[in-house]
Amino acid sequence: MVDKRSGGRVVLVLASLRLAVVTMLTLGSVCAYATFYEMRNGTPAVQRDIYQTPWFALILATLGVNVASVMVSRYPWTRHHIGFLVAHVGILAILAGSLVSIYRGLDSNLALFEGETGERVTLHDRSLQLALPTGARASFPVLFEKHPASPGREQRFAVPGQDLVLVADESRPHVGVSESFASAESGTPALHFQLQAPMATQDGWLVPDDPERSRLDLFMVSFAFRSAPGETAAQELLSRDEGRNHVSFVTTPAGLWYSASDGQGGRQTGAVVPGQPVRTGWAGLGLMVDQYLPSAALVRQVVKETPPAKEERRRPAVLVHLEGQGQAGPPEWVLWGEQRALRVGSRAAAVAYRSPEVALPFKVTLLRFNDESYPGSRMASTYESTVRIDDPREGSFQTLVSMNHPLHYRGYIFFQSSFVEGRPMMSIFSVARAPGLPLVYLGVALIGTGIIWMFYVKPYLARRQAQAALVAHRAARETPHEAKPAADAVAARPRPAAPAAGGA
């Protein structure tokens, strides 16, 4: 037992049943609340706000100290404490494995189109990433959800090896964006069109040769905008067959031209006159280019909006600028997932606001994706992905990942998380790595062994010991009664007479 005169009181307090009950009730309540918190706000939010917080680690550590103190309070241990000790060591192993997985594990996503190969996963964390034309790169973890940037509370990030500082002036959890173009002395051409349907009107901006703005799909119509150096090149672009209900705009030094397929093999071509209808041959649809700017600059407005409950549906943004050599560049809003060009003096840099990526030790290729819907609806009842793993160390193999059949490979777990409809289909996997999982499995095995020992082995050994003690006790009681008559018989036996002195 613990000596109460030398620190034993502290051990007894830490090993008290009251502390154990309070700690376990707190842990259970927090985990129950975290379940509903994740349903309402999403997985990244519950990881950041609950599971990866210092106070949650303190709850687990307190429970571990309580369990260890209970073990110490029973010292010196005997053979009867074996099951008790094994079970408590198992609890400590589970707690240690949970902490290792929380702070050393991996929680990420991998999105692949059919036929696409990936070897990098996207974490749930957020970062500002800077790239210089020289090839130098830097990544800065940020947590604007907990520590927002605001005027007077800017966050500064020094670029290693460079005399540059990236400054976050303001952050917003959810924004709305409106983009338009205005005439500028230098810039790229831009056009704004309106597509009129019987029940609605859609509009949009197109910029030639821009990966994000040169193509647009509205209703059942696709649009493309390209530039050509002369009339011959323009005619070649306009004569391309790009499918039904497609409109191609081509800008040349001589003006703006168009080509529209009518969906029946016919084609309408001609010059575009801003403000006048474009002849397409479509029934029920009208098209008009209301603005054409030979030289334009992008004008973007970022407006703060009420954020949705689920964090995955939010569109955060951060206002940043560069500082270097005593100069400060113009600020620029960077939306979540996009990259913007910043300047300070004559120096330029690309800044992105997105999740960091981690490389896998193998490649994953999505070969096929299959989904099945409930009868009479478009709601998916199940979906699965056939993937190929190409590992330089272990070789290649194919396997199936479905909703109830995750892939376990080299410490990574691939769950079928979601999908995006299209052609080709996109499959989204949740990729996790829990380095503390072996400790958790060991702890579960130890707890099971300890319980079996305490409830089955220990009583069996106790019964055997009791039976052996009973037999020994009976033998001890019977031995004196059997020995006394024998001793009395020996004492009553007549002794022979001693011979006479000086006999014959």
C-alpha positions, 0 to 999 in steps of 0.5 A, a space after each residue: 500500500 502507499 505510504 501516506 506520510 511521503 507523497 502518498 496522499 497525492 497519489 491517493 488523491 490522483 487515484 480517487 474514484 471521484 476524479 475518475 468519475 468526473 474525468 470520464 463523464 467530462 470526456 464522454 460529454 465532450 465526445 457526444 457534443 463533438 459528434 453533433 458539432 461535426 454534423 453541424 460544422 464539418 470534420 475540419 471544424 471539429 478537429 480544429 476546435 475540439 480534438 486538437 485543442 490543448 484542453 482535450 489533450 488535458 482531459 486524456 492526460 488526466 484520465 491517464 494519470 488517474 489510471 496510473 495512480 490507481 496502479 501505483 496505489 496498489 503497490 507492492 503488487 502480488 500475483 492476484 494483481 496481474 489481471 488488474 495491472 494488465 487491464 490498466 496498462 491497456 487503458 494507458 496504451 489506448 490513451 497514448 495511441 489516441 494522443 499520438 494519432 491526434 498530433 502525429 496522424 494525417 487527416 486529408 482528402 484525395 479527389 481523382 477523375 476516372 483515369 487520373 493518377 494522384 500521389 499527393 493528398 490535401 490536408 484539412 489545414 489552411 495556409 498562405 503559400 508564396 511562390 517567386 519567379 526564381 523558384 523559391 517557395 514558402 508556406 505559412 500555416 494560418 488559422 484565421 477562424 480562431 485568430 482573424 486578421 483585422 486592421 490594427 491586428 495584421 499578421 506578418 510572415 517573413 519569407 525565408 531567405 528573402 527581404 520580403 514580408 507577406 502581410 495579412 491585413 484582413 480575413 473574412 470567414 465567408 464572402 461574396 464576389 462580383 467580377 466585371 471588366 472595365 476599359 483600361 489602357 493596357 490589358 486583355 480583350 473581354 466581352 459580356 453576353 446575355 443568354 435569354 431563355 423563356 424563363 430566365 436570363 443568364 449572363 457572363 464575361 469571357 476573356 480569350 485564352 484565359 484558363 478560367 474565363 475563356 470557356 463557359 457553360 450555361 443551360 445547354 449552350 457552351 461558349 468559347 472565346 479565343 484571339 487570332 492574329 489575323 483573318 486567316 487564323 480567325 477563319 480557322 478557329 471559327 470553322 472548328 466543329 465543337 459540338 452542338 449548341 456551341 458558340 465560338 467568339 474570336 477577336 482579331 485586330 479588325 474586330 470581333 467575330 462569332 460562329 454558332 452551331 444550331 444543333 442540327 448541323 447548321 452554322 451561323 457566322 458573322 461579325 459581332 455588333 455590341 448591343 445587337 442580337 447574335 443570329 444563332 438559329 436556336 429556337 427559344 433562345 436569344 443571344 446578345 453581346 452587350 459589351 466588348 472591350 478591346 483592352 480591359 482590366 478585371 474589377 472585383 468586389 469582395 463583400 462580407 456575407 453571413 457564413 453558412 453553418 457547415 465550414 465546407 460550404 464557406 468561401 473565406 478570403 484574406 486581404 494581403 500585400 507584400 512589403 520589401 525594401 521599405 516599400 508596400 505593394 497594393 493589397 489584393 483579396 485572395 479567395 480560398 483555393 485561388 492564386 493571385 499575383 502581387 507586386 512590390 516595386 519591380 518584384 512580383 510573387 504569386 500568393 495562394 490561400 489553400 490547404 497544404 499537400 502531403 506526398 504519399 509513398 505510392 501512386 493511386 489511379 482511379 480506374 472506374 467509378 460506379 454508383 447506384 441510386 435508390 429505385 425511382 430517385 437520383 439519390 445514391 444508395 451506394 458508390 464504389 471506386 476501383 483503384 490501382 496502387 503503384 508502389 515502388 517498394 511493393 509493386 502494383 495491385 488493384 482493389 475496390 474501395 466502397 462505402 463499407 470497405 475501406 482500403 488499408 495499406 502501409 498505415 494509410 486508410 482510404 475511405 470512399 467519402 463522396 463523388 462529383 457527377 460529370 464526364 468523367 466522374 470524380 471520386 473523393 476519398 478521405 485519407 487517414 493515417 493513425 500512427 497510434 493505431 497499433 497502441 490502440 489495438 494493443 490496449 484493447 487486447 490487454 484490456 480483454 486479457 485483463 478482464 478474462 484474467 480477473 473474471 475467470 483465471 483469478 477465481 479459478 486460481 483462487 479456488 485451486 488455492 483454497 482447495 489446496 489449503 483445505 486439504 493441507 488443513 485437514 491433513 494437519 488436523 488428522 495427523 496428531 490423532 493417528 500418531 498418539 495411539 501408536 505412541 501409547 502402544 509403544 509405551 505399553 509394550 513390556 520391556 525385556 528383563 535386564 540380565 543378572 550380574 555375573 551370569 553364567 
